[in-house]
Amino acid sequence: MENRMSIVELVAQVLKIDSEEVLKFDEEKSLKELGVTSLKAMELIVLIETKLGVGLDDEDLELEKIDTIKELCVLYNKYKQ
């Protein structure tokens, strides 16, 4: 899935790890287990908006709504054109 790979690459970039490590991570587990802090989550959101060209509504930026790779993919798909 192209969208998933884009999200995986951005997560890897924020965490400064190899994307292969993120690919092995269960997409339904909390990103906190991978090392994503609230600050890194906001950095990830900024990257999604700038690198993937989507504008996210504030209501979708609650950390509980974007805590997994799967949730990030759903969010991205909601806004992509």
LUMVOMI-932239 format. One record per residue: residue number from 1; x, y, z of N, C-alpha, C in turn; residue in one letter. Coordinates in nm, 2 decimals, always signed. Atoms other than C-alpha are relative to their C-alpha. Layout:
<sites>
SITE  num    n_xx    n_yy    n_zz   ca_xx   ca_yy   ca_zz    c_xx    c_yy    c_zz  residuo
SITE  NUM       X       Y       Z       X       Y       Z       X       Y       Z        a
...
</sites>
This chain:
<sites>
SITE  num    n_xx    n_yy    n_zz   ca_xx   ca_yy   ca_zz    c_xx    c_yy    c_zz  residuo
SITE    1   +0.08   -0.12   +0.00   +0.00   +0.00   +0.00   +0.09   +0.12   +0.00        m
SITE    2   -0.08   -0.11   +0.02   +0.16   +0.32   -0.12   -0.01   +0.10   +0.12        e
SITE    3   +0.02   -0.09   -0.11   +0.00   +0.54   +0.15   +0.07   -0.05   +0.13        n
SITE    4   -0.06   +0.05   -0.12   +0.12   +0.31   +0.43   +0.15   +0.02   -0.01        r
SITE    5   -0.14   -0.01   +0.01   +0.47   +0.32   +0.30   +0.04   +0.15   +0.02        m
SITE    6   -0.03   -0.14   -0.02   +0.46   +0.70   +0.29   +0.00   +0.03   +0.15        s
SITE    7   +0.01   -0.03   -0.15   +0.35   +0.71   +0.66   +0.12   -0.07   +0.07        i
SITE    8   -0.11   +0.07   -0.06   +0.61   +0.45   +0.75   +0.13   +0.07   -0.02        v
SITE    9   -0.13   -0.08   +0.03   +0.89   +0.65   +0.59   +0.00   +0.13   +0.09        e
SITE   10   +0.00   -0.12   -0.08   +0.78   +0.96   +0.78   +0.02   -0.03   +0.15        l
SITE   11   -0.02   +0.04   -0.14   +0.76   +0.78   +1.11   +0.15   -0.03   +0.02        v
SITE   12   -0.14   +0.04   +0.00   +1.11   +0.64   +1.04   +0.09   +0.13   +0.01        a
SITE   13   -0.08   -0.12   +0.00   +1.24   +0.99   +0.96   -0.01   +0.07   +0.13        q
SITE   14   +0.01   -0.07   -0.13   +1.10   +1.14   +1.28   +0.08   -0.07   +0.11        v
SITE   15   -0.06   +0.08   -0.10   +1.24   +0.86   +1.49   +0.15   -0.03   -0.03        l
SITE   16   -0.14   +0.02   +0.05   +1.57   +0.85   +1.29   +0.04   -0.14   +0.01        k
SITE   17   -0.03   +0.14   +0.01   +1.55   +0.48   +1.24   -0.03   -0.05   -0.14        i
SITE   18   +0.02   +0.05   +0.14   +1.54   +0.26   +0.93   -0.15   -0.03   -0.02        d
SITE   19   +0.14   +0.02   +0.02   +1.20   +0.23   +0.77   -0.04   -0.15   +0.01        s
SITE   20   +0.02   +0.14   -0.02   +1.24   -0.15   +0.77   -0.04   -0.04   +0.14        e
SITE   21   +0.03   +0.02   -0.14   +1.22   -0.14   +1.15   -0.15   +0.04   +0.02        e
SITE   22   +0.14   -0.04   -0.02   +0.89   +0.05   +1.13   -0.09   -0.09   -0.08        v
SITE   23   +0.09   +0.10   +0.08   +0.75   -0.19   +0.86   -0.02   -0.12   +0.08        l
SITE   24   +0.02   +0.12   -0.08   +0.80   -0.48   +1.10   -0.09   +0.03   +0.12        k
SITE   25   +0.08   -0.04   -0.11   +0.61   -0.29   +1.37   -0.15   -0.02   -0.03        f
SITE   26   +0.15   +0.03   +0.01   +0.24   -0.40   +1.42   -0.07   +0.14   -0.02        d
SITE   27   +0.06   -0.13   +0.04   +0.04   -0.12   +1.25   -0.11   +0.04   +0.10        e
SITE   28   +0.10   -0.03   -0.10   -0.22   -0.15   +1.53   +0.05   +0.03   +0.14        e
SITE   29   -0.06   -0.03   -0.13   +0.02   -0.10   +1.82   +0.02   +0.15   +0.01        k
SITE   30   -0.03   -0.14   -0.03   +0.07   +0.23   +1.99   +0.14   +0.04   -0.05        s
SITE   31   -0.13   -0.04   +0.04   +0.35   +0.43   +1.83   +0.09   +0.04   +0.12        l
SITE   32   -0.08   -0.03   -0.12   +0.46   +0.51   +2.18   +0.09   -0.12   +0.03        k
SITE   33   -0.09   +0.11   -0.02   +0.60   +0.16   +2.19   +0.12   +0.00   -0.09        e
SITE   34   -0.11   -0.01   +0.09   +0.82   +0.25   +1.90   +0.09   +0.12   +0.04        l
SITE   35   -0.08   -0.12   -0.05   +0.94   +0.57   +2.08   -0.06   +0.13   -0.04        g
SITE   36   +0.06   -0.13   +0.04   +0.70   +0.84   +1.95   -0.06   +0.06   +0.13        v
SITE   37   +0.05   -0.08   -0.11   +0.65   +1.10   +2.22   -0.10   +0.10   -0.06        t
SITE   38   +0.10   -0.10   +0.05   +0.39   +1.38   +2.20   +0.07   +0.10   -0.09        s
SITE   39   -0.07   -0.10   +0.08   +0.65   +1.62   +2.06   +0.03   -0.06   -0.14        l
SITE   40   -0.03   +0.07   +0.13   +0.75   +1.36   +1.79   -0.13   -0.02   -0.08        k
SITE   41   +0.13   +0.02   +0.07   +0.38   +1.30   +1.71   -0.03   +0.13   -0.07        a
SITE   42   +0.03   -0.12   +0.06   +0.34   +1.67   +1.64   +0.10   +0.03   -0.12        m
SITE   43   -0.10   -0.01   +0.11   +0.66   +1.67   +1.42   -0.05   -0.09   -0.11        e
SITE   44   +0.05   +0.09   +0.10   +0.51   +1.37   +1.24   -0.12   +0.06   -0.08        l
SITE   45   +0.12   -0.06   +0.06   +0.18   +1.56   +1.18   +0.05   +0.11   -0.10        i
SITE   46   -0.05   -0.11   +0.09   +0.38   +1.86   +1.03   +0.05   -0.06   -0.12        v
SITE   47   -0.05   +0.07   +0.12   +0.56   +1.62   +0.80   -0.11   -0.05   -0.09        l
SITE   48   +0.11   +0.05   +0.08   +0.24   +1.46   +0.69   -0.06   +0.11   -0.08        i
SITE   49   +0.06   -0.12   +0.07   +0.10   +1.80   +0.61   +0.09   +0.05   -0.11        e
SITE   50   -0.08   -0.06   +0.10   +0.40   +1.93   +0.43   +0.05   -0.10   -0.11        t
SITE   51   -0.05   +0.10   +0.10   +0.55   +1.62   +0.26   -0.11   -0.07   -0.08        k
SITE   52   +0.11   +0.07   +0.07   +0.22   +1.46   +0.17   -0.11   +0.09   -0.05        l
SITE   53   +0.09   -0.10   +0.06   +0.04   +1.78   +0.09   -0.14   +0.00   +0.05        g
SITE   54   +0.13   +0.00   -0.05   -0.26   +1.75   +0.31   -0.01   +0.10   +0.12        v
SITE   55   +0.02   -0.09   -0.11   -0.41   +2.00   +0.56   -0.10   -0.08   +0.09        g
SITE   56   +0.08   +0.08   -0.09   -0.55   +1.83   +0.87   -0.08   +0.10   +0.09        l
SITE   57   +0.08   -0.08   -0.09   -0.83   +1.97   +1.08   +0.05   -0.02   +0.15        d
SITE   58   -0.04   +0.01   -0.14   -0.75   +2.05   +1.45   -0.07   -0.12   +0.07        d
SITE   59   +0.08   +0.11   -0.07   -1.02   +1.80   +1.56   +0.06   -0.14   -0.02        e
SITE   60   -0.06   +0.13   +0.03   -0.82   +1.52   +1.41   +0.14   -0.01   +0.05        d
SITE   61   -0.13   +0.00   -0.04   -0.50   +1.61   +1.58   +0.02   -0.05   +0.15        l
SITE   62   -0.01   +0.06   -0.13   -0.58   +1.45   +1.92   +0.09   -0.12   -0.01        e
SITE   63   -0.10   +0.11   +0.01   -0.30   +1.21   +2.00   -0.06   -0.14   +0.01        l
SITE   64   +0.07   +0.13   -0.01   -0.55   +0.94   +2.09   -0.05   -0.05   -0.14        e
SITE   65   +0.06   +0.03   +0.13   -0.68   +0.95   +1.73   +0.11   -0.04   -0.10        k
SITE   66   -0.11   +0.02   +0.09   -0.33   +0.92   +1.57   +0.11   -0.08   +0.07        i
SITE   67   -0.10   +0.07   -0.08   -0.16   +0.67   +1.79   +0.05   -0.13   -0.06        d
SITE   68   -0.05   +0.12   +0.07   -0.10   +0.39   +1.54   +0.03   +0.03   -0.14        t
SITE   69   -0.03   -0.02   +0.14   +0.03   +0.36   +1.19   -0.13   -0.01   -0.08        i
SITE   70   +0.13   +0.02   +0.06   -0.31   +0.23   +1.09   -0.09   +0.13   +0.01        k
SITE   71   +0.08   -0.12   -0.02   -0.48   +0.54   +1.23   +0.05   +0.12   -0.08        e
SITE   72   -0.07   -0.10   +0.08   -0.23   +0.77   +1.06   -0.04   -0.02   -0.15        l
SITE   73   +0.04   +0.03   +0.14   -0.31   +0.60   +0.73   -0.14   +0.03   -0.03        c
SITE   74   +0.14   -0.04   +0.01   -0.68   +0.64   +0.78   -0.02   +0.15   -0.01        v
SITE   75   +0.00   -0.14   +0.00   -0.63   +1.00   +0.86   +0.05   +0.06   -0.13        l
SITE   76   -0.06   -0.05   +0.13   -0.41   +1.06   +0.56   -0.10   -0.02   -0.12        y
SITE   77   +0.10   +0.03   +0.11   -0.67   +0.89   +0.33   -0.12   +0.09   +0.01        n
SITE   78   +0.11   -0.09   -0.01   -0.94   +1.11   +0.47   +0.02   +0.13   -0.07        k
SITE   79   -0.03   -0.13   +0.05   -0.76   +1.42   +0.35   +0.06   +0.01   -0.13        y
SITE   80   -0.07   +0.00   +0.13   -0.57   +1.32   +0.04   -0.09   +0.03   -0.11        k
SITE   81   +0.09   -0.03   +0.12   -0.70   +1.44   -0.29   +0.03   -0.08   -0.12        q
</sites>
